[in-house]
Amino acid sequence: MSKELIFGHQNPDTDAINAAKAYAYLQTKLGYDVEAVALGEPNDETKFVLDYFDEPAPRVITAAKPEVDSVMLVDHNEAQQSVSDIKDLTITHVVDHHKVGNFETEKPLFMLEEPLGCTSTIIYKLFLSENVEIPAKVAGLMLSAIISDTLLLQSPTTTDTDRKAVEALAKIADVDYKDYGIKMLKAGTNVDASSADELVDQDAKSFTMGGKNVRIDQINVVDLQDILKRTDEIKAAMQKASDANGFDLYLVLVTNVLDSNSALIVTGEPKTAVEKAFNGSLNDEGVMNLPDVVSRKKQVVPPLTEAFE
Amino acid sequence: MSKELIFGHQNPDTDAINAAKAYAYLQTKLGYDVEAVALGEPNDETKFVLDYFDEPAPRVITAAKPEVDSVMLVDHNEAQQSVSDIKDLTITHVVDHHKVGNFETEKPLFMLEEPLGCTSTIIYKLFLSENVEIPAKVAGLMLSAIISDTLLLQSPTTTDTDRKAVEALAKIADVDYKDYGIKMLKAGTNVDASSADELVDQDAKSFTMGGKNVRIDQINVVDLQDILKRTDEIKAAMQKASDANGFDLYLVLVTNVLDSNSALIVTGEPKTAVEKAFNGSLNDEGVMNLPDVVSRKKQVVPPLTEAFE
């Protein structure tokens, strides 16, 4: 069997990087020749996690075809969120928890999508069904990814399966997950040190809605003002990125991870779709409060997709 | 939870009907309100199976939206092989073993694709991982589907997982699977009683290749001459169906289920793609022998797709 690469989406978050690492461990045990890589550098939160569990950052690639013919995707399935040359590669495996977007293969593959809070929860279940023992370090990586994706089990994307996985993985990793989780989430919210260009791109994903190129970024903070005091600077960076990359509409979701509220900063058009989606009005600065919204996947993408129809 | 319908592809074969029935049994045990239906009448083979296990034929539907908002798909994922109003429905579950074609959802879903010989093999595995006991009748239905899809474990699509499932399910169903399997396959090959119109449509599936509308049917026989002696009549029926439905290229794969050889009857264009795909020539009648070819999915669709690129 020839070597395959495993990776999560562009602008990797903790799940994208750790799910790739955990799945690579599992697939190696099952006899595959694989390497976990990433489509970008780890963010501050992921750096904290890798440092805590004494795990190296994955090698960053920009194309896969020079190295391999086949790849395994975790935590994404849409081509525009994947490696640049995905169309030239055979996808043999997908493990993911997002909506499926225009996905197509030439041959049958292994593809497991589940509507759970985190890809690492699905991989935890695969460890169980394949009867493969989970080392403490791999448990810590999956635990961190679930804490990250569910904001310490507070996000509406959280399911009972995620909660059970967190309990079980915390035991294996020997970690007090609540204490560890708050430290980990705070480590990811140090926005002062980042430029506006970095902030609007760091966790951004592209979507096609009603023929428009829509970019949605999320920034986690412990105080919304950490970002909102820099709104002009942030909007200029969004505009610059849109001009350079042809984004029609750009949304930055600023989320307070401690009290589970968000604010939305919007540039581009159609802004009316955003106002329709969230049944509210953008203020003169292009900002809207979104109380109780924390999940891009569950609370932003579906209503916005619907508003475009 | 509101009711959902479960169904396999149009022109249902034994797996499309029995996988729907088995998955409906499993999902009901897991707390879902579901009904297994079909997108067409059972073929002769499936009738033999349902009769053998004293199981009623499923209700046939042509649209789902009048009854339900959400559906579960088995044994297919492509919209053109599904219910007519699939675009108006929410797909909550997919269990399938085919290539994925242009698949898209608005929300995360449960989707399990595995490169195994039969959807019922995947459903058998789900029974195991969900710890749900399999009744003898449900085991018999899944066993029949695997025998059908793998031509009694002879097709190159057959995996070790399919073989193990057949052994286990035959025990539960208390059936000598080899003896039963040959009777079942023969029951599906009584082509003399069918009109050419019926034969070319019975197991036909549509594909889009290189922008062309390609129709591929498969007819199982115990002697290729059963069909080849009717080539003119078959080709006329293919041409008629193409004129009525806008098929550009029509392939009928005639397969001898006893010795695992096939012949291909072709109408429409581009015939050159067919000759390129199978590295051979069509004779003056538009017929080509395909020794050792028995699987549309594994031995016809992939090379033809490639020939169109």
Interface residues (C-beta under 8 A of the other chain):
Chain A: H97 H98 K99 V100 G101 N102 F103 E104 T105 E106 K107 P108 L109 F110 M111 L112 E113 E114 P115 S129 K297 P302 T305 E306
Chain B: H97 H98 K99 V100 G101 N102 F103 E104 T105 E106 K107 P108 L109 F110 M111 L112 E113 E114 P115 S129 K297 P302 T305 E306
